[in-house]
Amino acid sequence: ALLGKKSTVLRRIECCPVNGKPRIIDFTATPVLEADGSVSGAVAVIRDETHVVDLERSLMKRGQFHAIIGSSVPMQKLYALIEALADVPTTVLINGESGTGKELVAAALHAGGVRAKGPFIKVNCSALSEHLLESELFGHVRGAFTGAIADKAGRFQKAHGGTLFLDEIGDISPAIQMCLLRVLQESEFERVGDSTPIKVDVRIIAATNQNLSEKVSQGLFRQDLYYRLNVVRLVLPALRERIDDLELLAAHFITKFNDKLGRSIRGVSDDVLALFRSLSWPGNVRELQHAIEHAAILCKSGVISLKDLPQDLLDSVPSRAAALPANPGLPQSPVATLSLKEALASCNGNKSHAARLLGISRRTVYRHLEDI
């Protein structure tokens, strides 16, 4: 009889004893096959992985600041700035590419300061038209416009005593810019359809992926508002600028999606990690998160491999960078063979694409396949 490795089932279960600490149990079952392929039984292995999971979680906390993940030098510098700014009422402008975690930084600034017990209100300025954004920010009175059937408090009023996070601030219109400038200068505003000023105590944190200084030069953004917002500026590093955080981020998202999907994935293969390190990640941490979620759904083993990754991520490799292996000559070894097989699987058997993925010539691929 033989063990049918391809049919191995791996599940992680959390058990809650009546008296005692919850335990994390890994359950593995592999069918026993006869020579003709029929199943004659199974081998089950049950392991208590509680101590391993506890260790993983404790290690994860060392690279976590509030909800932000990262232990690299750029992130440690960012954490120090956040701590320095948390307890002061200063307006902060957060600059960073899409997917770098601007909202998480804003939330950390709020949670670490004296306003932590107050509300943290978020507004995506690019998601609403000028008219709707004005009403959303400042509120309106009944009859102010068609459909205004009752008074409505705006986000500024709701954020009183706390923090208002204005995301995509670079997209607001000149009219909204003027209204916002008044709030920053005088700490008061008027609801749409009303002339009664309302005093407000709110800390403003704004964020953008645009160059506001350049927009000021182009006449698209008020200079006085820019100076009011840009009292202190935090520039978030792109993922390609903190590659050392890739393993930590991948582990974090694997844990997240294990919990969400009921999976028991232990990590990513060396090939996947090498590929991750080679990419430019234009979508930054958000793109990595989506890639891990996709892989977690498709992964049939305990380790994410190249074939589990989104096809568009693999398709982008030739235009970004070659991933594997480090030796362009592809030395003939079991590891190299595994890398080539995974590359071919991830490329649906396309040898040209696999060659580009591995950073070798197609002739080398064919030559190596002859030796397998």
Phi, psi and omega per residue, in radians:
A1 nan 2.605 -3.119
L2 -2.166 2.687 3.056
L3 -1.492 2.262 3.128
G4 -1.533 1.508 -3.017
K5 -1.041 -0.615 -3.066
K6 -1.196 -0.265 -3.120
S7 -1.821 0.234 -3.131
T8 -1.085 2.359 3.111
V9 -1.930 2.230 -3.138
L10 -2.178 2.172 3.135
R11 -2.372 2.526 3.051
R12 -1.939 2.224 -3.060
I13 -2.161 2.418 3.045
E14 -1.782 2.064 -3.136
C15 -1.805 2.465 -3.137
C16 -2.070 1.644 3.107
P17 -1.087 2.696 3.127
V18 -1.088 -0.769 3.115
N19 -2.159 1.780 3.129
G20 2.515 3.058 -3.109
K21 -1.342 2.462 3.066
P22 -0.992 2.474 -3.111
R23 -1.990 2.522 3.067
I24 -1.780 2.055 -3.053
I25 -2.012 2.260 3.002
D26 -1.704 2.210 -3.128
F27 -2.040 2.106 3.125
T28 -2.098 2.270 3.119
A29 -2.267 2.226 3.139
T30 -2.183 2.202 -3.132
P31 -1.225 2.592 3.046
V32 -1.722 2.126 -3.058
L33 -1.859 2.473 3.007
E34 -1.426 3.041 -3.109
A35 -1.044 -0.541 -3.121
D36 -1.510 0.075 3.102
G37 1.612 -0.085 3.135
S38 -1.329 2.646 -3.119
V39 -1.527 2.187 -3.135
S40 -1.951 -0.098 -3.134
G41 2.981 -2.845 -3.139
A42 -2.706 2.680 3.049
V43 -1.982 2.140 -3.125
A44 -1.980 2.397 3.098
V45 -2.182 2.207 3.133
I46 -2.055 2.151 -3.095
R47 -2.212 2.368 3.045
D48 -1.451 1.923 -3.079
E49 -1.839 0.285 -3.063
T50 -0.992 -0.796 -3.094
H51 -1.147 -0.602 3.122
V52 -1.176 -0.793 3.141
V53 -1.115 -0.729 3.112
D54 -1.066 -0.711 3.118
L55 -1.135 -0.763 3.125
E56 -1.036 -0.743 -3.110
R57 -1.190 -0.660 3.127
S58 -1.190 -0.684 3.090
L59 -1.147 -0.648 -3.137
M60 -1.084 -0.674 -3.100
K61 -1.103 -0.498 3.137
R62 -1.154 -0.431 3.138
G63 -1.869 0.404 -3.097
Q64 -2.198 2.343 3.093
F65 -2.207 1.915 -2.950
H66 0.959 -2.114 3.119
A67 -1.763 0.160 -3.101
I68 -1.611 2.324 -3.115
I69 -1.854 2.295 3.096
G70 2.692 2.417 3.111
S71 -2.203 0.099 -3.117
S72 -1.191 2.908 -3.141
V73 -1.022 -0.803 3.115
P74 -1.025 -0.645 -3.123
M75 -1.300 -0.621 3.092
Q76 -1.105 -0.668 3.080
K77 -1.136 -0.700 3.114
L78 -1.118 -0.755 3.132
Y79 -1.043 -0.707 3.140
A80 -1.109 -0.693 3.113
L81 -1.171 -0.717 3.127
I82 -1.074 -0.768 3.128
E83 -1.102 -0.661 -3.136
A84 -1.201 -0.526 -3.064
L85 -1.658 -0.245 -2.997
A86 -1.068 -0.703 -3.009
D87 -1.593 0.047 3.132
V88 -1.896 2.677 -3.090
P89 -1.456 0.143 -3.041
T90 -1.041 2.432 3.018
T91 -1.206 2.393 -3.093
V92 -2.150 2.383 3.040
L93 -1.919 2.132 3.138
I94 -1.787 2.133 3.098
N95 -1.912 2.370 3.101
G96 -3.136 2.676 3.098
E97 -1.136 2.834 3.082
S98 -1.037 2.345 3.093
G99 1.548 0.107 -3.114
T100 -1.539 -0.151 3.074
G101 1.731 0.640 -3.106
K102 -1.111 -0.685 3.133
E103 -1.170 -0.644 3.103
L104 -1.115 -0.672 3.108
V105 -1.165 -0.741 3.104
A106 -1.062 -0.752 3.125
A107 -1.125 -0.638 3.109
A108 -1.178 -0.690 3.081
L109 -1.058 -0.702 3.131
H110 -1.233 -0.846 -3.042
A111 -1.175 -0.458 -3.092
G112 -1.603 0.030 -3.061
G113 -1.960 -3.038 -3.092
V114 -1.237 -0.268 3.130
R115 -1.623 0.178 -3.038
A116 -0.994 -0.557 -3.134
K117 -1.434 -0.158 3.092
G118 -1.516 3.060 -3.111
P119 -1.247 2.593 2.997
F120 -2.037 1.837 -3.036
I121 -1.882 2.318 -3.090
K122 -1.985 2.487 3.056
V123 -2.396 2.216 3.013
N124 -1.624 1.807 -3.016
C125 -1.195 -0.374 -3.109
S126 -1.517 -0.155 -3.051
A127 -1.543 -0.162 -3.059
L128 -2.191 2.632 3.051
S129 -1.221 2.917 -3.112
E130 -0.985 -0.800 -3.099
H131 -1.121 -0.810 -3.127
L132 -1.191 -0.633 3.140
L133 -1.152 -0.701 3.116
E134 -1.057 -0.796 3.122
S135 -1.149 -0.660 -3.119
E136 -1.180 -0.683 -3.109
L137 -1.328 -0.805 -2.964
F138 -1.892 -0.151 -3.121
G139 1.412 3.102 3.105
H140 -2.659 2.883 3.084
V141 -1.827 2.829 -3.139
R142 -1.030 2.315 3.115
G143 1.470 0.068 -3.117
A144 -1.105 -0.547 3.104
F145 -2.791 2.956 -3.142
T146 -1.027 2.177 -3.122
G147 1.734 -0.182 3.111
A148 -1.462 1.424 -3.032
I149 -1.525 -0.117 3.131
A150 -2.722 2.791 3.051
D151 -1.115 2.550 3.137
K152 -2.426 2.264 3.080
A153 -1.366 2.436 3.128
G154 -1.540 3.105 -3.103
R155 -1.157 -0.574 3.098
F156 -1.079 -0.779 -3.127
Q157 -1.151 -0.681 3.139
K158 -1.202 -0.461 -3.104
A159 -1.552 0.060 -3.101
H160 -0.938 2.233 -3.122
G161 1.472 0.007 -3.110
G162 -2.338 -2.420 -3.048
T163 -2.232 2.412 3.039
L164 -1.963 2.102 -3.139
F165 -1.762 2.004 -3.132
L166 -1.792 1.725 -3.129
D167 -1.491 2.603 -3.119
E168 0.979 0.821 -3.097
I169 -1.100 -0.410 -3.113
G170 -1.217 -0.166 -3.094
D171 -1.696 -0.002 -3.076
I172 -1.343 2.621 -3.080
S173 -1.319 2.874 3.087
P174 -0.986 -0.660 -3.132
A175 -1.131 -0.764 3.119
I176 -1.197 -0.610 3.091
Q177 -1.026 -0.729 -3.133
M178 -1.153 -0.756 3.117
C179 -1.098 -0.714 -3.137
L180 -1.171 -0.658 3.115
L181 -1.055 -0.699 -3.134
R182 -1.106 -0.722 3.130
V183 -1.096 -0.731 -3.130
L184 -1.178 -0.588 -3.108
Q185 -1.425 -0.726 -2.971
E186 -2.007 -0.088 -3.118
S187 0.992 0.642 3.074
E188 -2.616 2.807 3.138
F189 -2.666 3.004 3.073
E190 -2.165 2.452 3.072
R191 -1.257 2.697 3.100
V192 -1.084 2.211 -3.136
G193 1.525 0.123 -3.113
D194 -2.398 2.580 -3.134
S195 -1.921 0.110 -3.141
T196 -1.465 2.079 -3.137
P197 -1.234 2.488 3.117
I198 -2.076 2.105 3.115
K199 -1.331 2.525 -3.100
V200 -2.554 2.492 3.085
D201 -1.984 1.700 -3.044
V202 -2.408 2.387 2.979
R203 -1.581 2.295 -3.121
I204 -1.747 2.216 2.960
I205 -2.135 2.105 -3.120
A206 -1.963 2.707 3.138
A207 -2.493 2.621 3.114
T208 -2.767 2.674 3.003
N209 -1.801 0.163 -3.124
Q210 -1.816 2.895 3.064
N211 -1.611 1.691 -3.077
L212 -1.163 -0.581 3.103
S213 -1.050 -0.702 3.111
E214 -1.183 -0.659 3.115
K215 -1.172 -0.583 3.054
V216 -1.109 -0.780 3.136
S217 -1.089 -0.538 -3.139
Q218 -1.506 -0.032 -3.134
G219 1.344 0.311 -3.100
L220 -1.716 -0.172 -3.139
F221 -2.482 2.348 -3.084
R222 -1.096 2.299 -3.132
Q223 -1.162 -0.710 -3.119
D224 -1.149 -0.639 3.085
L225 -1.196 -0.683 3.115
Y226 -1.022 -0.779 -3.140
Y227 -1.177 -0.581 3.101
R228 -1.185 -0.661 -3.129
L229 -1.373 -0.617 -2.998
N230 -1.604 0.733 3.078
V231 -1.130 -0.846 3.015
V232 -2.319 2.325 -3.117
R233 -2.049 2.259 3.045
L234 -1.856 2.171 3.108
V235 -1.840 2.044 -3.092
L236 -1.491 2.351 3.126
P237 -1.238 2.479 3.021
A238 -1.241 2.792 -3.119
L239 -1.057 -0.623 3.141
R240 -1.169 -0.281 3.117
E241 -1.623 -0.048 3.088
R242 -2.441 0.928 -3.107
I243 -0.997 -0.490 -3.131
D244 -1.100 -0.265 3.135
D245 -1.559 -0.060 -3.045
L246 -1.013 -0.825 -3.116
E247 -1.097 -0.740 -3.134
L248 -1.125 -0.766 3.123
L249 -1.132 -0.767 3.132
A250 -1.064 -0.762 3.119
A251 -1.093 -0.694 3.124
H252 -1.087 -0.816 -3.105
F253 -1.246 -0.569 3.069
I254 -1.108 -0.768 3.083
T255 -1.057 -0.753 -3.139
K256 -1.060 -0.825 -3.074
F257 -1.420 -0.382 2.957
N258 -1.059 -0.798 3.132
D259 -1.154 -0.744 -3.078
K260 -1.233 -0.701 -3.022
L261 -1.778 -0.069 -3.107
G262 1.217 0.577 -3.129
R263 -1.718 3.068 3.136
S264 -2.392 0.813 -3.131
I265 -1.300 2.345 -3.062
R266 -1.666 -0.372 -3.110
G267 2.938 -2.833 3.114
V268 -2.036 2.695 3.126
S269 -1.255 2.861 3.097
D270 -1.067 -0.619 3.125
D271 -1.104 -0.754 3.139
V272 -1.141 -0.758 3.139
L273 -1.097 -0.708 3.101
A274 -1.113 -0.705 3.086
L275 -1.091 -0.820 3.130
F276 -0.977 -0.734 -3.106
R277 -1.189 -0.382 -3.087
S278 -1.529 -0.278 -3.028
L279 -1.455 2.737 3.138
S280 -1.576 -0.271 3.073
W281 0.882 1.153 3.105
P282 -1.094 -0.447 3.094
G283 -1.591 0.004 3.054
N284 1.010 -2.509 -3.015
V285 -1.093 -0.602 3.125
R286 -1.092 -0.689 3.110
E287 -1.140 -0.726 3.094
L288 -1.091 -0.741 3.128
Q289 -1.048 -0.788 3.137
H290 -1.122 -0.662 3.123
A291 -1.123 -0.735 3.133
I292 -1.174 -0.700 3.126
E293 -1.099 -0.788 3.106
H294 -1.018 -0.818 -3.115
A295 -1.149 -0.664 -3.135
A296 -1.113 -0.595 3.124
I297 -1.204 -0.688 -3.048
L298 -1.571 -0.347 -3.033
C299 -1.091 2.223 -3.133
K300 -1.819 -0.012 3.136
S301 -2.210 -2.934 -3.134
G302 -1.528 -0.038 -3.090
V303 -2.321 2.280 3.112
I304 -1.259 2.245 3.124
S305 -2.025 3.074 -3.092
L306 -0.997 -0.666 -3.075
K307 -1.181 -0.261 3.139
D308 -1.501 -0.230 -3.040
L309 -1.363 2.742 3.095
P310 -1.048 2.442 -3.107
Q311 -1.097 -0.625 -3.124
D312 -1.158 -0.495 3.073
L313 -1.200 -0.735 3.113
L314 -1.219 -0.647 3.138
D315 -1.116 -0.457 -3.079
S316 -1.448 -0.139 -3.064
V317 -1.018 -0.834 -3.118
P318 -1.022 -0.549 -3.106
S319 -1.533 -0.193 -3.126
R320 -1.830 -1.123 -3.119
A321 -2.990 2.756 3.078
A322 -1.395 2.521 -3.005
A323 -1.767 -0.911 -2.968
L324 -2.449 2.790 -0.300
P325 -1.505 -3.118 -3.141
A326 -1.160 -0.597 3.116
N327 -1.587 1.933 -3.080
P328 -1.116 -0.284 3.123
G329 -1.413 -0.091 -3.139
L330 0.872 1.305 -3.118
P331 -0.997 2.513 -3.089
Q332 -1.377 1.774 3.137
S333 -2.625 2.820 3.108
P334 -0.970 -0.656 3.140
V335 -1.142 -0.773 3.138
A336 -1.110 -0.709 3.120
T337 -1.074 -0.754 3.103
L338 -1.065 -0.739 -3.139
S339 -1.082 -0.759 -3.134
L340 -1.154 -0.744 3.132
K341 -1.095 -0.726 3.136
E342 -1.187 -0.672 3.116
A343 -1.094 -0.766 3.115
L344 -1.116 -0.697 3.130
A345 -1.134 -0.714 -3.118
S346 -1.216 -0.398 -3.119
C347 -1.795 0.301 3.124
N348 0.968 0.633 3.089
G349 1.437 0.013 -3.130
N350 -1.304 1.887 -3.035
K351 -1.214 -0.601 3.121
S352 -1.140 -0.756 3.135
H353 -1.160 -0.727 3.123
A354 -1.091 -0.671 3.112
A355 -1.084 -0.748 3.115
R356 -1.145 -0.691 3.128
L357 -1.059 -0.686 -3.109
L358 -1.511 -0.178 -3.140
G359 1.302 0.532 3.136
I360 -2.234 3.031 3.123
S361 -1.424 2.754 3.112
R362 -1.137 -0.585 3.112
R363 -1.065 -0.691 3.118
T364 -1.125 -0.666 3.098
V365 -1.060 -0.871 -3.136
Y366 -1.065 -0.735 -3.128
R367 -1.102 -0.707 -3.124
H368 -1.234 -0.609 3.121
L369 -1.122 -0.579 3.119
E370 -1.150 -0.444 -3.085
D371 -1.599 -0.159 -3.107
I372 -1.349 nan nan
